[in-house]
Amino acid sequence: MTALPADLVARARSLPKVLLHEHLDGGLRVATLLDLLRQRGIASPAADADGLAAWFDARAHAGSLVEYLRGFDLTVAAMATPEALARVAQEAAEDARAEGCVLAEFRIAPLLFEPHGVPGAVAVRALLEGLSRSPLPAGPAGLIVCAMRHEDDAQIARAADLAIACRAQAAVRGGAQVVGFDLAGPEAGWPAARHAALLQRVRDAGLGLTLHAGEADAGERVLEAARLGATRVGHGVRLADLLDGPQAPALLAELRTRGLHLEICPTSNLHTGAAASLALHPIHALWRAGLHLSFHTDNRLMSRVDQSTEAARLVQAGFGWDELVQMGLDAAAASFLPAPARAAAQAALDSWAAAQGIAPPQRA
C-alpha cells in the first residue's frame, strides 16, 4: 500500500479508539519476538529486527486464512513461558494506548501453550497480570479466551471451562479480567452450531460471546452466530454477499433486533483474501446497510498494521471522521468490559468529536 499523508495519520492517532479484536499472539513487537526467540533457542527466520519485519511483511500477503495462520506457530512457541506471556500482554496494552485506544480487549487461545509446557490456567494468569500492569484510560484491558474450532469437542469445552473459571477468579481480585469467549481458527468446515449447548453455558456464566464468522465461510454463518447468542462477530464480511438478495430486509431486521456488532479488520481481510481492496471492501456495503460495526487490527504483527493506520486508510477509502466516531461509539457500547469503562470510552469520543466540530451521523 502507498504511504499515508503524515497529517492524516496524526489526526487518526488523535482519534480516541476502541479496540475489540486483536490477537495477542498475532500482535507482538518485532523486537520482542526476536528477543523471545533467542531466549528460547528457537531459530528465527531473520537475524535482526528489520529482517524479521520484512519476513512478516512478505507473509502478510498469503492470500488465504489457512496460510495466514501459519505464522502463529512461531509466535506461540516464542511466547510459551509465563514471563513472556505477561510481557507480550503488557506491551500490547502499552501499544494500544500509544495509538490512542481508550478501551481495549485482547484475545488468545491459552490452551495453545500447553504443548509447550504452560498450563492454560497459568497462561491466563500471566496474561491478566501483564494487562493489569498497563491500564488504558478507561481501565485495564479485557481478555477474551479463544478455543480453536478445528480441535476436538473436549478441547473446546476445556477452553470454555477455563474462561468461566478464570472470569470468576479475576472478578474477585480486581484488575484485568476475562470478559468473553470466542471460537477462532479455520472457519470453513467447522461450524459453531455444533457447540450450541457449550456456548449457552458460556453465556449463562456471564461471559460475552463473540464468534469468528463470515470471514472464510458464507455470510449465513454470521446469522448463525447471532442465533447462537453471539452479540459480536469477528469479521463477518461475507454477510455483504446477502445484501442484494430477497432475504436481505428480513436478515438485516433480525440482526438489528439482536443487536449484533461486527468487528471488522480491513487490512487483515485483504491479506487473507476476504477482500480485494479497501475501495471494494464489504465494510462499505455493510455500513450503508445500517449494521453496527467497527474497525480493528486483528494481528498487528502478522498484518503489519496499527489501529491509527486502519483509521487513516478508511478515511482514504471514503469514510468520514464522523463515521469513524460513530463506529467507535458503537464499539464501546458492544464492549464486554464493565459499564464505567464503556461510558468513559464514549465520553472520550464525544469530547474529541466536539473539539473537532464533528457530529456523528444519526443511525438506527
MOKAWO-V390690 format. One record per residue. N is the residue number from 1. RES is the residue in one small letter. SS is DSSP state (a for helix, b for strand, c for the rest). D_LAST is the distance of its C-alpha to the last C-alpha in Angstrom with 2 decimals. Layout:
n: [N;N]
res: [RES;RES]
ss: [SS;SS]
d_last: [D_LAST;D_LAST]
//
This chain:
n: [1;2;3;4;5;6;7;8;9;10;11;12;13;14;15;16;17;18;19;20;21;22;23;24;25;26;27;28;29;30;31;32;33;34;35;36;37;38;39;40;41;42;43;44;45;46;47;48;49;50;51;52;53;54;55;56;57;58;59;60;61;62;63;64;65;66;67;68;69;70;71;72;73;74;75;76;77;78;79;80;81;82;83;84;85;86;87;88;89;90;91;92;93;94;95;96;97;98;99;100;101;102;103;104;105;106;107;108;109;110;111;112;113;114;115;116;117;118;119;120;121;122;123;124;125;126;127;128;129;130;131;132;133;134;135;136;137;138;139;140;141;142;143;144;145;146;147;148;149;150;151;152;153;154;155;156;157;158;159;160;161;162;163;164;165;166;167;168;169;170;171;172;173;174;175;176;177;178;179;180;181;182;183;184;185;186;187;188;189;190;191;192;193;194;195;196;197;198;199;200;201;202;203;204;205;206;207;208;209;210;211;212;213;214;215;216;217;218;219;220;221;222;223;224;225;226;227;228;229;230;231;232;233;234;235;236;237;238;239;240;241;242;243;244;245;246;247;248;249;250;251;252;253;254;255;256;257;258;259;260;261;262;263;264;265;266;267;268;269;270;271;272;273;274;275;276;277;278;279;280;281;282;283;284;285;286;287;288;289;290;291;292;293;294;295;296;297;298;299;300;301;302;303;304;305;306;307;308;309;310;311;312;313;314;315;316;317;318;319;320;321;322;323;324;325;326;327;328;329;330;331;332;333;334;335;336;337;338;339;340;341;342;343;344;345;346;347;348;349;350;351;352;353;354;355;356;357;358;359;360;361;362;363;364]
res: [m;t;a;l;p;a;d;l;v;a;r;a;r;s;l;p;k;v;l;l;h;e;h;l;d;g;g;l;r;v;a;t;l;l;d;l;l;r;q;r;g;i;a;s;p;a;a;d;a;d;g;l;a;a;w;f;d;a;r;a;h;a;g;s;l;v;e;y;l;r;g;f;d;l;t;v;a;a;m;a;t;p;e;a;l;a;r;v;a;q;e;a;a;e;d;a;r;a;e;g;c;v;l;a;e;f;r;i;a;p;l;l;f;e;p;h;g;v;p;g;a;v;a;v;r;a;l;l;e;g;l;s;r;s;p;l;p;a;g;p;a;g;l;i;v;c;a;m;r;h;e;d;d;a;q;i;a;r;a;a;d;l;a;i;a;c;r;a;q;a;a;v;r;g;g;a;q;v;v;g;f;d;l;a;g;p;e;a;g;w;p;a;a;r;h;a;a;l;l;q;r;v;r;d;a;g;l;g;l;t;l;h;a;g;e;a;d;a;g;e;r;v;l;e;a;a;r;l;g;a;t;r;v;g;h;g;v;r;l;a;d;l;l;d;g;p;q;a;p;a;l;l;a;e;l;r;t;r;g;l;h;l;e;i;c;p;t;s;n;l;h;t;g;a;a;a;s;l;a;l;h;p;i;h;a;l;w;r;a;g;l;h;l;s;f;h;t;d;n;r;l;m;s;r;v;d;q;s;t;e;a;a;r;l;v;q;a;g;f;g;w;d;e;l;v;q;m;g;l;d;a;a;a;a;s;f;l;p;a;p;a;r;a;a;a;q;a;a;l;d;s;w;a;a;a;q;g;i;a;p;p;q;r;a]
ss: [c;c;c;c;c;a;a;a;a;a;a;a;a;a;c;c;b;b;b;c;c;b;b;a;a;a;c;c;c;a;a;a;a;a;a;a;a;a;a;c;c;c;c;c;c;c;c;c;a;a;a;a;a;a;a;a;a;a;a;c;c;c;c;c;a;a;a;a;a;c;c;a;a;a;a;a;a;a;a;c;c;a;a;a;a;a;a;a;a;a;a;a;a;a;a;a;a;a;c;c;b;b;b;b;b;b;b;b;c;a;a;a;a;a;a;a;c;c;c;a;a;a;a;a;a;a;a;a;a;a;a;a;a;c;c;b;c;c;b;c;c;b;b;b;b;b;b;b;c;c;c;c;a;a;a;a;a;a;a;a;a;a;a;a;a;a;a;a;a;a;a;a;a;c;c;c;c;b;b;b;b;b;b;b;c;c;c;c;c;c;c;a;a;a;a;a;a;a;a;a;a;a;a;a;c;c;c;b;b;b;b;b;b;c;c;c;c;c;c;a;a;a;a;a;a;a;a;c;c;c;c;b;b;b;b;c;a;a;a;a;a;a;c;c;c;c;c;a;a;a;a;a;a;a;a;a;a;a;c;c;b;b;b;b;c;a;a;a;a;a;a;a;c;c;c;c;c;c;c;c;c;c;a;a;a;a;a;a;c;c;c;b;b;b;b;c;c;b;c;a;a;a;a;c;c;c;a;a;a;a;a;a;a;a;a;a;c;c;c;c;a;a;a;a;a;a;a;a;a;a;a;a;a;a;c;c;c;c;a;a;a;a;a;a;a;a;a;a;a;a;a;a;a;a;a;a;c;c;c;c;c;c;c;c]
d_last: [33.72;34.82;35.03;32.20;33.08;34.04;32.00;28.81;29.60;30.50;27.21;25.36;27.66;26.92;23.15;22.51;21.37;20.31;22.33;21.43;23.42;27.02;30.15;33.01;35.61;33.97;33.66;37.20;38.77;41.32;44.14;43.32;43.34;46.66;48.10;47.06;48.49;51.74;51.89;51.54;53.89;51.37;51.98;49.46;48.63;49.60;52.06;49.97;46.41;46.14;47.37;45.04;42.03;43.24;43.57;39.91;38.96;40.84;39.37;35.77;36.03;37.10;34.83;34.11;32.61;35.99;37.89;35.39;35.81;39.59;39.50;38.56;42.07;43.40;40.98;41.20;44.99;45.02;42.81;44.73;46.25;44.75;45.55;43.85;40.70;40.49;41.15;38.47;35.84;36.95;36.94;33.47;32.14;34.30;33.06;29.39;30.12;32.12;29.16;27.08;25.27;24.68;23.69;24.82;25.36;28.08;29.18;32.51;34.60;37.43;39.65;40.20;42.62;44.83;46.98;47.72;48.94;45.99;44.86;41.14;41.22;43.20;40.71;37.77;39.82;40.70;37.15;35.97;38.96;38.09;34.47;35.75;38.12;35.44;32.50;29.54;28.44;26.07;28.86;30.44;28.53;27.74;29.47;28.13;31.01;30.96;33.05;34.21;33.25;36.44;38.69;40.17;38.51;40.78;39.83;36.09;36.79;38.78;35.90;33.65;36.49;36.94;33.32;33.57;36.95;36.10;32.97;35.21;37.86;35.63;33.93;37.45;38.66;35.62;34.69;32.63;31.67;30.56;26.90;26.03;27.44;26.91;28.63;29.53;32.18;32.87;30.20;31.72;34.05;32.90;30.05;28.40;28.88;32.56;31.68;29.47;31.78;32.08;28.35;28.11;30.95;29.20;26.15;28.56;30.20;27.11;26.36;22.99;22.83;21.83;23.43;24.32;23.23;22.74;24.80;28.26;27.53;25.47;21.72;22.38;23.28;19.69;18.93;22.28;21.45;18.35;20.63;23.22;21.09;19.92;16.77;17.22;18.88;21.23;20.82;19.30;19.90;21.64;18.47;18.16;21.34;19.68;17.03;19.68;21.16;21.09;19.40;16.28;14.04;15.27;15.08;11.45;10.71;13.15;11.97;8.47;10.67;13.06;10.87;12.68;12.94;15.11;18.00;19.03;22.52;23.08;26.79;27.74;26.16;28.49;31.40;30.97;30.51;26.90;26.15;28.66;27.48;24.65;24.38;23.96;22.03;19.33;16.92;16.40;15.53;13.31;11.28;11.27;10.15;6.73;8.48;8.92;12.41;15.18;18.73;21.98;25.70;26.66;30.34;31.55;35.10;34.72;32.37;33.95;30.71;29.09;25.56;26.40;27.61;24.46;22.46;25.09;25.18;21.46;22.00;25.02;23.08;20.81;17.93;17.75;18.40;15.24;13.36;15.82;15.24;11.52;12.77;15.33;13.24;11.28;14.80;16.33;14.06;15.02;18.66;21.41;23.30;23.88;21.59;23.80;23.46;19.67;19.76;22.44;20.55;17.51;20.12;21.86;18.88;18.19;21.94;22.26;19.53;21.25;24.61;23.52;22.11;18.62;15.39;12.38;9.89;7.03;3.78;0.00]
//
